[in-house]
Amino acid sequence: MDNNNKIIGIIACFLIVVIMTGCKNFLGLKSDSKLLVPKSLNDIQGILDDAGQMNIGKTPSFGEASADDIYIPTSNLNSYSEVARDIYSWKKVDYRYPNDWSNAYLPIFNANFCIERLDEVARDEGNAKAWDNAKGSALFFRSFYFFLLTMQFGQGYNTSTSNSDLGVMLRMTSDFNIKSVRSPVSECLERAIADATEAASLLPEIPISAVRPSKAAAYAQLSRIYLYMRNYAAALSYSDKCLKIKGDLMDYNNDADILGLDLAVTFKKFNKETIFYAEMGTGFSLHTPSLSRIDTNLYSSYSVNDLRRRAFFKVNASFQQFKGSYSSSASTLFSGIATDEVYLTRSECRAMDGDLEGAMEDLNFLLKKRMKNSVSYVPLIAVNKSDALRKIRFERRKELLMRNLRWPDLKRYNMEGAEITLERSVGATKFFLFPNSSYYALPLPTDIIEQTGISQN
């Protein structure tokens, strides 16, 4: 954006303040932080608009590397680090900075810093709209990353144990001298809900850029959190609110946002389905599209008339490689929020509520735009609630793969008794991840354990 140079200067100045403050006893120097800390509304918004610090490569990927949409042949796996090989086998590992934890806590720090600076800027009639956007954006970012961290490093939500199951650190201030402690899963999710709810009351319905949060994004965020918590009534309400603001879907037959179904990159960046734009971190590279293979059973589940076969995948040697990211990149994975996810959430929640007609209406509305229009589309029907949920969740997996959504879905389904066991092979050795295993709360970075004294998963 146009503010990039200004943002870099602001952040550089802030880092100088931090360094000088930390070294003042040694140097015997005084620094006037009032001259350097950004305080204007434009500067605060500029920090939040720095996509490189807030959106790009910051969302966690450990869950994507641990789920069942990809596999890596042993011959390829041998070229990976020992840590990556152990992660592929669902073993606890010693890993350190940089990682998902450090990536995600940077935008949380920036959000807290901006909220604190906003407390020093008076909101008046002249700046109310800009002030609300900045405050709402900071709250949304904090909610977005608190939830992603919790669903990766905390156990799946369980009403009887989540008050004691450990989640992540709820850093609510930019003061890094305050001791970090792990909060319960329930408290982490409640904080993410509170932040997103307040953000929704402040943000515009549609942003000027998809890297900025919006009311639609806040509603989608709330639907995502409540779905994870299996509060289907609340998830239904917020998914419906979101889609009333933004409900665009691409028609894979002929859409201006599709570069070409058979091209190496299928979709335009910031296409009409994008509600909020973010990109996944590289993590341990296990999920990197060019290095991982799509599960063969998953690929074969797409019918010959399903255009997602061409839009999402390409042949690489003897296997299928994912190329269907909404990032418009063959190597970078989109991990924001899009309308296809929200339609599938509303469809599932309608089924849970007993509204089978509404549930299948949403599902068929999506699928009709994914199938060849040269063949008459035959709408899916559901004979009962169980049948509807099976079909909706099957399409959810096929539509939303490689967005780090499968991991929380597995936790949610197994909490409901789905009994999904994951299996991976390394040579002749097979590894299994059983339902509700403690490993579903993924290992924390070793350096964080050492520095804070918090307990390891």
C-alpha positions as CSV (number, residue, x, y, z in Angstrom):
1,M,0.0,0.0,0.0
2,D,1.1,3.7,-0.2
3,N,2.0,3.8,3.5
4,N,4.7,1.1,3.2
5,N,7.6,3.4,3.5
6,K,6.0,5.3,6.3
7,I,5.2,2.0,8.1
8,I,8.8,0.7,7.8
9,G,10.0,4.0,9.3
10,I,7.5,3.8,12.2
11,I,8.5,0.2,13.0
12,A,12.2,1.0,12.7
13,C,11.8,3.9,15.1
14,F,9.8,1.7,17.5
15,L,12.5,-1.0,17.5
16,I,15.1,1.7,18.3
17,V,13.0,2.7,21.3
18,V,12.9,-0.9,22.5
19,I,16.6,-1.4,22.0
20,M,17.5,1.9,23.7
21,T,15.2,1.3,26.6
22,G,16.6,-2.2,27.2
23,C,20.2,-0.9,27.1
24,K,19.8,2.3,29.0
25,N,21.4,1.0,32.2
26,F,24.4,-0.2,30.3
27,L,24.9,2.9,28.2
28,G,23.8,5.4,30.8
29,L,21.8,7.3,28.2
30,K,18.3,8.7,28.2
31,S,16.0,8.5,25.2
32,D,12.8,10.5,24.7
33,S,10.4,7.9,23.5
34,K,7.8,10.6,23.1
35,L,9.6,11.7,20.0
36,L,9.6,8.2,18.4
37,V,6.5,6.2,19.4
38,P,3.8,6.6,16.7
39,K,0.7,8.3,18.1
40,S,-1.2,9.7,15.1
41,L,-4.2,7.9,13.8
42,N,-2.6,7.6,10.4
43,D,0.5,6.0,11.9
44,I,-1.5,3.5,13.9
45,Q,-3.5,2.6,10.8
46,G,-0.3,2.3,8.9
47,I,1.0,-0.3,11.3
48,L,-2.2,-2.3,10.9
49,D,-2.0,-2.0,7.1
50,D,1.5,-3.5,6.9
51,A,0.4,-6.8,5.4
52,G,4.0,-8.1,5.6
53,Q,3.7,-7.9,9.4
54,M,0.0,-8.7,9.8
55,N,-1.2,-11.0,7.0
56,I,1.5,-12.5,5.0
57,G,3.2,-15.7,6.1
58,K,1.9,-15.3,9.7
59,T,-0.9,-17.8,10.1
60,P,0.1,-21.2,11.6
61,S,0.9,-24.2,9.4
62,F,1.7,-27.0,11.9
63,G,-1.9,-28.3,11.8
64,E,-1.8,-28.4,8.0
65,A,1.4,-30.5,8.2
66,S,-0.2,-32.8,10.7
67,A,-3.6,-33.4,9.0
68,D,-4.6,-36.0,6.4
69,D,-4.9,-34.1,3.1
70,I,-1.2,-34.6,2.2
71,Y,1.4,-37.4,2.3
72,I,5.1,-37.5,1.5
73,P,6.8,-40.6,0.0
74,T,9.6,-42.0,2.0
75,S,12.1,-41.2,-0.8
76,N,11.2,-37.5,-0.5
77,L,11.0,-37.5,3.3
78,N,14.6,-38.6,3.6
79,S,15.7,-35.2,2.3
80,Y,13.9,-33.4,5.1
81,S,15.4,-32.4,8.5
82,E,15.1,-34.8,11.4
83,V,12.6,-32.4,13.1
84,A,10.4,-32.5,9.9
85,R,10.5,-36.3,9.7
86,D,9.5,-36.6,13.4
87,I,6.6,-34.2,12.9
88,Y,5.4,-36.2,9.9
89,S,5.3,-39.2,12.3
90,W,3.4,-37.2,14.9
91,K,6.3,-37.3,17.4
92,K,7.0,-34.6,20.0
93,V,10.0,-32.6,18.8
94,D,12.5,-30.0,19.8
95,Y,12.0,-26.9,17.6
96,R,12.8,-23.3,18.0
97,Y,12.5,-19.8,16.6
98,P,11.3,-18.9,14.0
99,N,8.0,-20.9,14.0
100,D,4.3,-20.6,14.0
101,W,4.3,-19.3,17.6
102,S,6.6,-16.4,16.9
103,N,4.9,-15.6,13.5
104,A,1.5,-15.4,15.0
105,Y,2.4,-13.4,18.2
106,L,4.0,-10.6,16.1
107,P,0.6,-9.4,14.7
108,I,-0.8,-9.9,18.2
109,F,1.9,-7.6,19.6
110,N,1.3,-5.1,16.9
111,A,-2.5,-5.2,17.6
112,N,-1.9,-4.6,21.3
113,F,0.5,-1.8,20.6
114,C,-2.0,-0.1,18.3
115,I,-4.9,-0.5,20.9
116,E,-2.7,1.2,23.5
117,R,-1.7,4.0,21.2
118,L,-5.4,4.6,20.3
119,D,-6.1,5.1,24.0
120,E,-4.1,8.3,23.6
121,V,-5.9,9.5,20.5
122,A,-9.2,11.3,21.3
123,R,-12.1,10.0,19.2
124,D,-14.2,12.9,17.9
125,E,-16.7,13.6,15.1
126,G,-14.0,14.3,12.6
127,N,-12.0,11.1,13.0
128,A,-14.7,8.7,14.3
129,K,-14.8,6.5,11.2
130,A,-11.0,6.2,11.0
131,W,-10.6,5.7,14.7
132,D,-13.3,2.9,14.7
133,N,-11.6,1.2,11.8
134,A,-8.2,1.2,13.5
135,K,-9.6,-0.1,16.8
136,G,-11.8,-2.7,15.1
137,S,-8.9,-3.9,12.9
138,A,-6.6,-4.3,15.9
139,L,-9.3,-6.3,17.8
140,F,-10.0,-8.5,14.7
141,F,-6.3,-9.3,14.2
142,R,-5.9,-10.2,17.9
143,S,-9.0,-12.5,17.7
144,F,-7.9,-14.0,14.4
145,Y,-4.5,-15.1,15.7
146,F,-5.6,-16.0,19.3
147,F,-8.1,-18.5,17.7
148,L,-5.6,-20.0,15.2
149,L,-3.1,-20.5,18.0
150,T,-5.6,-22.0,20.3
151,M,-7.0,-24.5,17.7
152,Q,-3.5,-25.6,17.0
153,F,-1.9,-25.8,20.4
154,G,-4.9,-26.5,22.6
155,Q,-7.1,-29.6,22.8
156,G,-10.4,-29.6,21.0
157,Y,-13.1,-27.8,22.7
158,N,-14.9,-29.9,25.3
159,T,-17.5,-28.3,27.6
160,S,-16.5,-30.5,30.5
161,T,-12.7,-30.0,30.4
162,S,-11.9,-26.8,28.5
163,N,-11.9,-24.8,31.6
164,S,-8.8,-26.7,32.6
165,D,-7.3,-27.8,29.2
166,L,-4.4,-25.5,28.5
167,G,-4.6,-23.1,25.5
168,V,-2.1,-20.4,24.7
169,M,-0.9,-17.1,26.1
170,L,-3.4,-14.3,26.0
171,R,-1.0,-11.4,25.6
172,M,-3.2,-8.3,26.1
173,T,-0.4,-5.8,26.2
174,S,2.7,-4.8,24.3
175,D,4.7,-4.7,27.5
176,F,7.0,-7.7,27.1
177,N,8.1,-7.5,30.7
178,I,4.8,-9.0,31.8
179,K,5.1,-12.7,32.5
180,S,3.5,-15.0,30.0
181,V,1.2,-17.8,31.3
182,R,-1.0,-20.2,29.4
183,S,-4.8,-19.7,29.7
184,P,-7.4,-22.4,29.5
185,V,-8.9,-23.2,26.1
186,S,-12.3,-21.9,27.1
187,E,-10.8,-18.5,28.2
188,C,-8.8,-18.3,24.9
189,L,-11.9,-18.9,22.8
190,E,-13.9,-16.5,24.9
191,R,-11.3,-13.8,24.4
192,A,-11.3,-14.4,20.6
193,I,-15.1,-14.1,20.6
194,A,-15.1,-10.9,22.7
195,D,-12.5,-9.2,20.4
196,A,-14.3,-10.3,17.2
197,T,-17.7,-9.1,18.6
198,E,-16.4,-5.7,19.4
199,A,-14.6,-5.5,16.1
200,A,-17.9,-6.2,14.3
201,S,-19.4,-3.2,16.0
202,L,-16.6,-0.9,14.7
203,L,-15.7,-2.0,11.3
204,P,-17.2,-1.1,7.9
205,E,-19.2,-3.8,6.2
206,I,-16.7,-4.1,3.3
207,P,-13.1,-3.0,3.5
208,I,-11.1,-0.9,1.0
209,S,-8.7,-3.8,0.7
210,A,-9.1,-7.5,1.5
211,V,-6.0,-7.4,3.7
212,R,-8.0,-5.1,6.0
213,P,-10.6,-6.6,8.4
214,S,-14.3,-5.8,8.0
215,K,-17.7,-6.4,9.6
216,A,-18.2,-9.3,7.2
217,A,-14.8,-10.8,8.2
218,A,-15.6,-10.3,11.9
219,Y,-18.9,-12.2,11.5
220,A,-17.1,-14.9,9.5
221,Q,-14.5,-15.2,12.3
222,L,-17.3,-15.6,14.9
223,S,-19.0,-18.3,12.8
224,R,-15.6,-20.1,12.6
225,I,-15.0,-20.0,16.3
226,Y,-18.5,-21.1,17.2
227,L,-18.3,-23.9,14.7
228,Y,-15.1,-25.1,16.4
229,M,-16.9,-25.0,19.7
230,R,-19.8,-26.9,18.2
231,N,-22.2,-24.1,19.1
232,Y,-24.0,-24.6,15.8
233,A,-26.8,-22.1,16.6
234,A,-24.4,-19.2,17.1
235,A,-22.3,-20.3,14.1
236,L,-25.4,-20.3,12.0
237,S,-26.4,-16.8,13.1
238,Y,-23.0,-15.3,12.3
239,S,-22.5,-17.1,9.0
240,D,-25.9,-15.8,7.9
241,K,-24.9,-12.3,8.9
242,C,-21.7,-12.5,7.0
243,L,-23.3,-13.8,3.8
244,K,-25.9,-11.1,3.9
245,I,-23.1,-8.6,3.5
246,K,-20.9,-10.6,1.2
247,G,-22.0,-13.8,-0.5
248,D,-20.2,-13.8,-3.8
249,L,-19.1,-17.1,-5.3
250,M,-17.0,-17.7,-8.4
251,D,-18.5,-19.9,-11.1
252,Y,-15.6,-22.1,-12.1
253,N,-17.1,-22.5,-15.6
254,N,-16.5,-18.9,-16.6
255,D,-15.5,-16.2,-14.2
256,A,-13.3,-13.1,-14.5
257,D,-11.4,-14.1,-11.3
258,I,-10.2,-17.4,-12.8
259,L,-7.0,-17.1,-14.8
260,G,-7.4,-20.6,-16.3
261,L,-8.4,-24.0,-14.9
262,D,-5.4,-25.7,-16.4
263,L,-2.8,-23.0,-15.7
264,A,-0.1,-23.4,-13.0
265,V,-2.0,-20.7,-11.0
266,T,-5.8,-20.9,-11.3
267,F,-7.2,-18.0,-9.3
268,K,-6.7,-14.2,-9.2
269,K,-5.5,-12.8,-5.9
270,F,-8.2,-11.0,-3.9
271,N,-10.9,-12.8,-6.0
272,K,-14.6,-12.1,-5.3
273,E,-14.8,-14.9,-2.7
274,T,-12.1,-13.4,-0.5
275,I,-13.5,-11.9,2.7
276,F,-10.2,-11.5,4.5
277,Y,-6.8,-12.2,3.0
278,A,-4.0,-14.0,4.8
279,E,-1.2,-16.4,3.9
280,M,0.1,-19.4,5.7
281,G,3.6,-19.6,7.1
282,T,6.1,-22.1,5.6
283,G,6.6,-23.9,8.9
284,F,8.4,-27.2,8.5
285,S,7.7,-27.3,4.7
286,L,5.8,-30.5,4.9
287,H,2.7,-28.9,3.5
288,T,4.6,-27.0,0.7
289,P,2.6,-27.7,-2.5
290,S,5.6,-28.6,-4.6
291,L,6.9,-31.1,-2.0
292,S,3.7,-32.7,-0.7
293,R,1.3,-35.1,-2.5
294,I,-2.4,-34.9,-2.2
295,D,-4.0,-37.9,-0.6
296,T,-4.9,-40.3,-3.5
297,N,-8.3,-41.2,-2.0
298,L,-9.2,-37.5,-1.6
299,Y,-8.3,-36.7,-5.2
300,S,-10.2,-39.7,-6.5
301,S,-13.3,-38.5,-4.7
302,Y,-13.8,-35.6,-7.2
303,S,-16.1,-36.6,-10.0
304,V,-15.0,-36.2,-13.6
305,N,-17.5,-33.3,-14.0
306,D,-16.1,-31.5,-10.9
307,L,-14.0,-28.6,-12.2
308,R,-12.1,-28.6,-8.9
309,R,-10.1,-31.5,-10.3
310,R,-8.5,-29.1,-12.7
311,A,-8.7,-25.9,-10.6
312,F,-7.1,-27.4,-7.5
313,F,-4.6,-30.0,-8.8
314,K,-1.9,-30.6,-11.4
315,V,0.1,-33.7,-12.2
316,N,3.6,-33.7,-10.8
317,A,5.5,-36.8,-11.8
318,S,3.2,-39.6,-10.7
319,F,1.2,-37.7,-8.1
320,Q,-1.2,-34.8,-7.8
321,Q,0.1,-31.5,-6.5
322,F,-2.2,-28.8,-5.0
323,K,-2.4,-25.5,-7.0
324,G,-5.8,-24.2,-6.0
325,S,-4.7,-21.6,-3.5
326,Y,-6.5,-18.2,-3.5
327,S,-3.1,-16.6,-3.1
328,S,-2.5,-16.7,-6.9
329,S,0.7,-18.5,-6.2
330,A,1.8,-22.0,-6.8
331,S,3.9,-22.1,-3.6
332,T,2.0,-19.9,-1.1
333,L,-1.2,-21.1,0.6
334,F,-4.2,-18.8,1.3
335,S,-5.2,-19.0,4.9
336,G,-7.7,-16.2,5.2
337,I,-11.5,-16.3,5.1
338,A,-13.6,-16.8,2.0
339,T,-17.3,-17.1,1.2
340,D,-17.1,-20.7,0.2
341,E,-16.1,-21.6,3.8
342,V,-19.0,-19.5,5.2
343,Y,-21.5,-21.2,2.9
344,L,-20.4,-24.6,4.0
345,T,-20.5,-23.5,7.7
346,R,-24.1,-22.2,7.2
347,S,-25.0,-25.4,5.4
348,E,-23.7,-27.6,8.2
349,C,-25.3,-25.5,10.9
350,R,-28.7,-25.6,9.1
351,A,-28.4,-29.4,9.0
352,M,-27.6,-29.5,12.7
353,D,-30.7,-27.3,13.3
354,G,-32.9,-29.7,11.3
355,D,-33.3,-27.4,8.3
356,L,-32.4,-30.0,5.7
357,E,-33.9,-28.0,2.8
358,G,-31.8,-24.9,3.7
359,A,-28.7,-27.0,4.3
360,M,-28.9,-28.6,0.9
361,E,-29.8,-25.4,-0.8
362,D,-26.5,-23.8,0.4
363,L,-24.5,-26.9,-0.5
364,N,-26.0,-27.2,-4.0
365,F,-25.7,-23.4,-4.6
366,L,-21.9,-23.9,-4.1
367,L,-21.5,-27.2,-5.9
368,K,-23.4,-26.0,-9.0
369,K,-20.7,-23.3,-9.5
370,R,-18.0,-26.0,-9.3
371,M,-19.4,-28.4,-11.8
372,K,-19.3,-28.4,-15.6
373,N,-22.2,-26.5,-16.9
374,S,-22.2,-28.6,-20.1
375,V,-23.7,-31.4,-18.0
376,S,-27.0,-30.9,-16.2
377,Y,-26.4,-30.5,-12.5
378,V,-28.3,-33.0,-10.4
379,P,-28.8,-31.5,-6.9
380,L,-27.8,-33.5,-3.9
381,I,-30.6,-34.4,-1.5
382,A,-30.5,-35.6,2.1
383,V,-32.9,-38.2,3.5
384,N,-32.1,-37.3,7.1
385,K,-29.9,-35.1,9.3
386,S,-27.1,-37.7,9.4
387,D,-27.1,-38.0,5.6
388,A,-27.0,-34.3,5.2
389,L,-24.1,-33.9,7.6
390,R,-22.1,-36.6,5.9
391,K,-22.5,-35.0,2.5
392,I,-21.8,-31.5,3.7
393,R,-18.7,-32.4,5.7
394,F,-17.4,-34.5,2.7
395,E,-17.7,-31.4,0.5
396,R,-16.2,-29.2,3.1
397,R,-13.0,-31.3,3.0
398,K,-12.9,-31.2,-0.8
399,E,-13.5,-27.5,-1.0
400,L,-11.4,-26.1,1.8
401,L,-8.3,-28.3,1.7
402,M,-4.8,-26.7,2.3
403,R,-6.2,-23.8,4.3
404,N,-5.3,-25.3,7.7
405,L,-9.0,-26.0,8.4
406,R,-8.9,-29.8,8.3
407,W,-7.0,-30.0,11.6
408,P,-9.7,-28.2,13.7
409,D,-12.4,-30.1,11.8
410,L,-10.8,-33.4,12.8
411,K,-10.7,-32.3,16.4
412,R,-14.4,-31.2,16.2
413,Y,-15.6,-34.4,14.5
414,N,-13.8,-36.7,16.9
415,M,-15.2,-34.8,19.8
416,E,-18.6,-35.8,18.4
417,G,-17.6,-39.5,18.2
418,A,-16.5,-39.7,14.5
419,E,-13.5,-41.9,15.5
420,I,-11.3,-40.8,12.7
421,T,-7.8,-42.4,12.9
422,L,-5.0,-40.9,10.8
423,E,-2.3,-43.1,9.3
424,R,1.0,-42.4,7.7
425,S,3.8,-44.7,6.4
426,V,7.5,-44.1,6.6
427,G,9.1,-47.0,4.7
428,A,7.6,-50.2,6.2
429,T,6.7,-48.4,9.5
430,K,3.2,-47.2,10.0
431,F,2.2,-44.4,12.4
432,F,-1.2,-43.7,13.7
433,L,-2.9,-40.7,15.3
434,F,-5.9,-41.8,17.2
435,P,-9.1,-39.8,17.9
436,N,-8.8,-37.2,20.7
437,S,-5.1,-38.0,21.1
438,S,-3.1,-35.6,23.3
439,Y,-1.1,-34.9,20.2
440,Y,-4.0,-32.9,18.8
441,A,-2.6,-30.2,21.1
442,L,0.6,-29.8,19.0
443,P,4.0,-29.4,20.7
444,L,5.0,-25.9,21.8
445,P,8.4,-24.5,20.7
446,T,11.2,-25.5,23.1
447,D,12.6,-22.0,23.4
448,I,9.3,-20.7,24.6
449,I,9.2,-23.5,27.3
450,E,12.7,-22.6,28.4
451,Q,12.1,-18.8,28.5
452,T,8.7,-18.8,30.2
453,G,8.6,-22.0,32.3
454,I,5.2,-22.9,30.9
455,S,4.2,-26.5,30.6
456,Q,4.7,-28.5,27.3
457,N,1.8,-30.2,25.7
